[in-house]
Amino acid sequence: MVIPTPVEVQSRAVTITTTVSAQGIERRVREILARMPAGVTVLAATKDRHPDEIRAAIRAGIRAIGENYVQEAERKRPSVPEPATWHLIGRLQKNKARRALAVFDWLQTLDSLPLAERLERLLAASGRRLPVLVQVNVGREPQKAGVPPEELADFVSRVAALPHLEVRGLMAIPPAPSRPEDSRPYFRAMRRLFEGLKAEGIPGVRLDVLSMGMSADWEIAVEEGATMVRLGTALFGPRG
Ligand SMILES: *Cc1c(COP(=O)(O)O)cnc(C)c1O
């Protein structure tokens, strides 16, 4: 008979914990996906989540992963072999543009022309096109990233002139709501901006993604026309 060493016992305990929480994640993901109307994509916001948790979400039907930091995604993506599209949903500094392109398929937080030009140069060298969302500072919060609403049309026209950046839509992080309803005016304003931009018919721009709504307010976002919601705690539970 083999008496397990303390290390073995510990690693078995960890394995069991992972399995249990992975089942919880799969159940929550399936429940949420079943409630999502057709045409709305659920992106799993996976900051601070272990690759095993991300894999559980993909097993249950998630196809879009959102990470906030280049370094964290570099660390985790090699451990998640399942097919999924990885989106950068946090701020990108110009000096990390090259590394971001190596690990992400989409950028959801474009809000500066110097960054767009840097990405264009890097992409042109490899002949690849990057789908991007323009982040809008819809709540006009001084500390938050994003293009101010009144500058949006001009900004999108300038990015559209860069042949390797493919503007696919808009993204917003409105002020944190005390009640879900607090977010509705911001979501409504985003939908109006989105439709207004479409009506401008800027050449080379295909606007089909409106990324807004998080765990606290995604139902309101969907009512107001979101085509993508970004969910963390609703899928994975509270962050440890
Ligand atoms: C963390 C995060 C989310 C998800 O937040 P939850 O409240 O956990 O659903 C969505 N979008 C961005 C940009 C995030 O950083």
The ligand as a MOL file (V3000), in Angstrom:
LIG
                    3D

  0  0  0     0  0            999 V3000
M  V30 BEGIN CTAB
M  V30 COUNTS 15 15 0 0 0
M  V30 BEGIN ATOM
M  V30 1 C -14.0080 42.8230 -15.3240 0
M  V30 2 C -14.6100 43.4100 -16.5580 0
M  V30 3 C -15.8690 43.0070 -17.0120 0
M  V30 4 C -16.7500 42.0120 -16.2730 0
M  V30 5 O -17.0970 42.4960 -15.0100 0
M  V30 6 P -18.1640 41.6950 -14.0940 0
M  V30 7 O -18.8050 42.7700 -13.3010 0
M  V30 8 O -17.3700 40.7530 -13.2720 0
M  V30 9 O -19.0980 41.0140 -15.0090 0
M  V30 10 C -16.3360 43.5650 -18.1860 0
M  V30 11 N -15.6180 44.4690 -18.8740 0
M  V30 12 C -14.4120 44.8910 -18.4750 0
M  V30 13 C -13.6700 45.9000 -19.2820 0
M  V30 14 C -13.8680 44.3730 -17.3050 0
M  V30 15 O -12.6600 44.7950 -16.8900 0
M  V30 END ATOM
M  V30 BEGIN BOND
M  V30 1 1 1 2
M  V30 2 1 2 3
M  V30 3 2 2 14
M  V30 4 1 3 4
M  V30 5 2 3 10
M  V30 6 1 4 5
M  V30 7 1 5 6
M  V30 8 2 6 7
M  V30 9 1 6 8
M  V30 10 1 6 9
M  V30 11 1 10 11
M  V30 12 2 11 12
M  V30 13 1 12 13
M  V30 14 1 12 14
M  V30 15 1 14 15
M  V30 END BOND
M  V30 END CTAB
M  END
